[in-house]
Amino acid sequence: MKVAVVGATGMVGEVMLQVLAERNFPVTELIPVASEKSVGKEIEFKGTKYKVVGMQTAVDMKADIALFSAGGETSLEWAPKFAAAGTTVIDNSSAWRMDQTKKLIVPEINASELTKDDKIIANPNCSTIQMVMVLAPLHKKYNIKRVIVSTYQSITGTGVKAVKQLENEYAGIQGEMAYKYPIHRNAIPQCDSFEENGYTKEEMKLVRETQKILSDKTIAVTATAIRVPIVGGHSEAVNVEFSNDFNVSEVREILHHTDGVVVQDNNDTFTYPMPLYAQGKDEVFVGRIRRDESQPNSLNMWIVSDNLRKGAATNTIQIAEYLVANKLV
């Protein structure tokens, strides 16, 4: 496989390179791609150094697969050019997610939708991925009516600038601000920009993407997304109302047998998911599983995952692995 990583010098791009190496993805030639200011820089991958190239050069090199993590505008402009050159694009931005002609894929849930004709494939939002990984098997069993989710999102979801802001604030240094407010010792109830309905883009991604991935527009979703001063991953408090009643121990058993999901749920030993322990791991962790005693057929859960890995890089590469294994590229 000749593999292009677009946005190779960014935070997610660096994790993509790391995950490609860890999972021994069959890279025969790596093409690191970045903006013009990074062209000529060297990237090391599995002991070999590669020079960063610009977008048009990468298109002309005709990669088999291009893993995009360079922002929506870049994807809208360049993904079709890569696709026209015969490259299969897996895009980590929001550019193509709600395009009706593009598949929105979490491999454990809906990779079987993919065909050779899918030249631009969308990777879902990080907060959506971890939530639907847990919801999908429960929806099959009990049929989800409504989801209420509050997210507690790592600053790494914003990028290097946000990490630097937190480090500066820890050290008492005045520096460039990624957010409108301090993030140290704070929680900011805004992830991304506001839409006309008063919700942020991040909140509406959880609504729209969940319905698309689970192929069910009847699922009602409402979300509040909050930025918190941590780096290990995103956490979510999720309340789910089902059409059918459930047994909590059966819910745990279903999730225990779900690929990519780890149940951490023992009150006696104070065992529950935390971003501190999710960091650097590919699984989605779920705990605090309990019946909502205020509402029939309803369940509360706490879901945590490393947003740079399963929430971005790992999911992207798992899509690529599926394409290779099923000879779709």
GIHU-V901857 format. One record per residue. RES is the residue in three letters. SS is DSSP state (~ for helix, > for strand, _ for the rest). BURIAL is # if it has 16 or more other ideal C-beta (glycine too) atoms within 10 Angstrom, else .. Layout:
res:RES ss:SS burial:BURIAL
res:RES ss:SS burial:BURIAL
This chain:
res:MET ss:_ burial:#
res:LYS ss:> burial:.
res:VAL ss:> burial:#
res:ALA ss:> burial:#
res:VAL ss:> burial:#
res:VAL ss:> burial:#
res:GLY ss:_ burial:#
res:ALA ss:_ burial:#
res:THR ss:_ burial:#
res:GLY ss:_ burial:#
res:MET ss:~ burial:#
res:VAL ss:~ burial:#
res:GLY ss:~ burial:#
res:GLU ss:~ burial:#
res:VAL ss:~ burial:#
res:MET ss:~ burial:#
res:LEU ss:~ burial:#
res:GLN ss:~ burial:#
res:VAL ss:~ burial:#
res:LEU ss:~ burial:#
res:ALA ss:~ burial:.
res:GLU ss:~ burial:.
res:ARG ss:_ burial:.
res:ASN ss:_ burial:.
res:PHE ss:_ burial:#
res:PRO ss:_ burial:.
res:VAL ss:_ burial:#
res:THR ss:_ burial:.
res:GLU ss:> burial:.
res:LEU ss:> burial:#
res:ILE ss:> burial:#
res:PRO ss:> burial:#
res:VAL ss:> burial:#
res:ALA ss:_ burial:#
res:SER ss:_ burial:#
res:GLU ss:~ burial:.
res:LYS ss:~ burial:.
res:SER ss:~ burial:#
res:VAL ss:_ burial:.
res:GLY ss:_ burial:.
res:LYS ss:_ burial:.
res:GLU ss:> burial:.
res:ILE ss:> burial:#
res:GLU ss:> burial:.
res:PHE ss:> burial:#
res:LYS ss:_ burial:.
res:GLY ss:_ burial:.
res:THR ss:> burial:.
res:LYS ss:> burial:.
res:TYR ss:> burial:#
res:LYS ss:> burial:.
res:VAL ss:_ burial:#
res:VAL ss:> burial:#
res:GLY ss:_ burial:.
res:MET ss:~ burial:#
res:GLN ss:~ burial:.
res:THR ss:~ burial:.
res:ALA ss:~ burial:#
res:VAL ss:~ burial:#
res:ASP ss:~ burial:.
res:MET ss:_ burial:#
res:LYS ss:_ burial:.
res:ALA ss:_ burial:#
res:ASP ss:_ burial:#
res:ILE ss:> burial:#
res:ALA ss:> burial:#
res:LEU ss:> burial:#
res:PHE ss:> burial:#
res:SER ss:_ burial:#
res:ALA ss:_ burial:#
res:GLY ss:_ burial:#
res:GLY ss:~ burial:.
res:GLU ss:~ burial:.
res:THR ss:~ burial:#
res:SER ss:~ burial:#
res:LEU ss:~ burial:.
res:GLU ss:~ burial:.
res:TRP ss:~ burial:#
res:ALA ss:~ burial:#
res:PRO ss:~ burial:.
res:LYS ss:~ burial:.
res:PHE ss:~ burial:#
res:ALA ss:~ burial:#
res:ALA ss:~ burial:.
res:ALA ss:_ burial:.
res:GLY ss:_ burial:.
res:THR ss:_ burial:#
res:THR ss:> burial:#
res:VAL ss:> burial:#
res:ILE ss:> burial:#
res:ASP ss:> burial:#
res:ASN ss:_ burial:#
res:SER ss:_ burial:#
res:SER ss:_ burial:#
res:ALA ss:_ burial:#
res:TRP ss:_ burial:#
res:ARG ss:_ burial:#
res:MET ss:_ burial:.
res:ASP ss:_ burial:.
res:GLN ss:_ burial:.
res:THR ss:_ burial:.
res:LYS ss:_ burial:#
res:LYS ss:_ burial:#
res:LEU ss:> burial:#
res:ILE ss:> burial:#
res:VAL ss:_ burial:#
res:PRO ss:~ burial:#
res:GLU ss:~ burial:#
res:ILE ss:~ burial:#
res:ASN ss:~ burial:#
res:ALA ss:~ burial:#
res:SER ss:~ burial:.
res:GLU ss:~ burial:.
res:LEU ss:_ burial:#
res:THR ss:_ burial:.
res:LYS ss:_ burial:.
res:ASP ss:_ burial:.
res:ASP ss:_ burial:#
res:LYS ss:_ burial:#
res:ILE ss:> burial:#
res:ILE ss:> burial:#
res:ALA ss:> burial:#
res:ASN ss:> burial:#
res:PRO ss:_ burial:#
res:ASN ss:_ burial:#
res:CYS ss:~ burial:#
res:SER ss:~ burial:#
res:THR ss:~ burial:#
res:ILE ss:~ burial:#
res:GLN ss:~ burial:#
res:MET ss:~ burial:#
res:VAL ss:~ burial:#
res:MET ss:~ burial:#
res:VAL ss:~ burial:#
res:LEU ss:~ burial:#
res:ALA ss:~ burial:#
res:PRO ss:~ burial:#
res:LEU ss:~ burial:#
res:HIS ss:~ burial:#
res:LYS ss:~ burial:.
res:LYS ss:~ burial:.
res:TYR ss:~ burial:#
res:ASN ss:_ burial:.
res:ILE ss:> burial:#
res:LYS ss:> burial:#
res:ARG ss:> burial:#
res:VAL ss:> burial:#
res:ILE ss:> burial:#
res:VAL ss:> burial:#
res:SER ss:> burial:#
res:THR ss:> burial:#
res:TYR ss:> burial:#
res:GLN ss:> burial:#
res:SER ss:_ burial:#
res:ILE ss:~ burial:#
res:THR ss:~ burial:#
res:GLY ss:~ burial:#
res:THR ss:_ burial:#
res:GLY ss:_ burial:.
res:VAL ss:~ burial:.
res:LYS ss:~ burial:.
res:ALA ss:~ burial:#
res:VAL ss:~ burial:#
res:LYS ss:~ burial:#
res:GLN ss:~ burial:#
res:LEU ss:~ burial:#
res:GLU ss:~ burial:.
res:ASN ss:~ burial:#
res:GLU ss:~ burial:#
res:TYR ss:~ burial:.
res:ALA ss:~ burial:.
res:GLY ss:_ burial:.
res:ILE ss:_ burial:.
res:GLN ss:_ burial:.
res:GLY ss:_ burial:.
res:GLU ss:_ burial:.
res:MET ss:_ burial:.
res:ALA ss:_ burial:#
res:TYR ss:_ burial:#
res:LYS ss:_ burial:.
res:TYR ss:_ burial:.
res:PRO ss:_ burial:.
res:ILE ss:_ burial:#
res:HIS ss:_ burial:.
res:ARG ss:_ burial:.
res:ASN ss:_ burial:.
res:ALA ss:> burial:.
res:ILE ss:> burial:#
res:PRO ss:_ burial:.
res:GLN ss:_ burial:.
res:CYS ss:_ burial:#
res:ASP ss:_ burial:#
res:SER ss:_ burial:.
res:PHE ss:> burial:.
res:GLU ss:_ burial:.
res:GLU ss:_ burial:.
res:ASN ss:_ burial:.
res:GLY ss:_ burial:.
res:TYR ss:_ burial:#
res:THR ss:> burial:#
res:LYS ss:~ burial:.
res:GLU ss:~ burial:#
res:GLU ss:~ burial:#
res:MET ss:~ burial:#
res:LYS ss:~ burial:#
res:LEU ss:~ burial:#
res:VAL ss:~ burial:#
res:ARG ss:~ burial:#
res:GLU ss:~ burial:#
res:THR ss:~ burial:#
res:GLN ss:~ burial:#
res:LYS ss:~ burial:#
res:ILE ss:~ burial:#
res:LEU ss:_ burial:#
res:SER ss:_ burial:.
res:ASP ss:_ burial:.
res:LYS ss:_ burial:.
res:THR ss:_ burial:.
res:ILE ss:_ burial:#
res:ALA ss:> burial:.
res:VAL ss:> burial:#
res:THR ss:> burial:.
res:ALA ss:> burial:#
res:THR ss:> burial:#
res:ALA ss:> burial:#
res:ILE ss:> burial:.
res:ARG ss:> burial:#
res:VAL ss:> burial:#
res:PRO ss:_ burial:#
res:ILE ss:_ burial:#
res:VAL ss:_ burial:#
res:GLY ss:_ burial:#
res:GLY ss:_ burial:#
res:HIS ss:> burial:#
res:SER ss:> burial:#
res:GLU ss:> burial:#
res:ALA ss:> burial:.
res:VAL ss:> burial:#
res:ASN ss:> burial:#
res:VAL ss:> burial:#
res:GLU ss:> burial:#
res:PHE ss:> burial:#
res:SER ss:_ burial:.
res:ASN ss:_ burial:.
res:ASP ss:_ burial:.
res:PHE ss:_ burial:#
res:ASN ss:_ burial:.
res:VAL ss:~ burial:.
res:SER ss:~ burial:.
res:GLU ss:~ burial:.
res:VAL ss:~ burial:#
res:ARG ss:~ burial:.
res:GLU ss:~ burial:.
res:ILE ss:~ burial:#
res:LEU ss:~ burial:#
res:HIS ss:~ burial:.
res:HIS ss:_ burial:.
res:THR ss:_ burial:#
res:ASP ss:_ burial:.
res:GLY ss:_ burial:#
res:VAL ss:> burial:#
res:VAL ss:> burial:#
res:VAL ss:> burial:#
res:GLN ss:_ burial:#
res:ASP ss:_ burial:#
res:ASN ss:> burial:.
res:ASN ss:~ burial:.
res:ASP ss:~ burial:.
res:THR ss:~ burial:.
res:PHE ss:_ burial:.
res:THR ss:> burial:.
res:TYR ss:_ burial:#
res:PRO ss:_ burial:#
res:MET ss:_ burial:#
res:PRO ss:~ burial:#
res:LEU ss:~ burial:.
res:TYR ss:~ burial:.
res:ALA ss:~ burial:#
res:GLN ss:_ burial:#
res:GLY ss:_ burial:.
res:LYS ss:_ burial:#
res:ASP ss:_ burial:#
res:GLU ss:_ burial:#
res:VAL ss:> burial:#
res:PHE ss:> burial:#
res:VAL ss:> burial:#
res:GLY ss:> burial:#
res:ARG ss:> burial:.
res:ILE ss:> burial:#
res:ARG ss:> burial:.
res:ARG ss:> burial:#
res:ASP ss:_ burial:.
res:GLU ss:_ burial:.
res:SER ss:_ burial:.
res:GLN ss:_ burial:.
res:PRO ss:_ burial:.
res:ASN ss:_ burial:#
res:SER ss:> burial:#
res:LEU ss:> burial:#
res:ASN ss:> burial:#
res:MET ss:> burial:#
res:TRP ss:> burial:#
res:ILE ss:> burial:#
res:VAL ss:> burial:#
res:SER ss:> burial:#
res:ASP ss:_ burial:#
res:ASN ss:_ burial:#
res:LEU ss:_ burial:#
res:ARG ss:~ burial:#
res:LYS ss:~ burial:#
res:GLY ss:~ burial:#
res:ALA ss:~ burial:#
res:ALA ss:~ burial:#
res:THR ss:~ burial:#
res:ASN ss:~ burial:#
res:THR ss:~ burial:#
res:ILE ss:~ burial:#
res:GLN ss:~ burial:#
res:ILE ss:~ burial:#
res:ALA ss:~ burial:#
res:GLU ss:~ burial:.
res:TYR ss:~ burial:#
res:LEU ss:~ burial:#
res:VAL ss:~ burial:.
res:ALA ss:~ burial:.
res:ASN ss:_ burial:.
res:LYS ss:_ burial:.
res:LEU ss:_ burial:#
res:VAL ss:_ burial:#
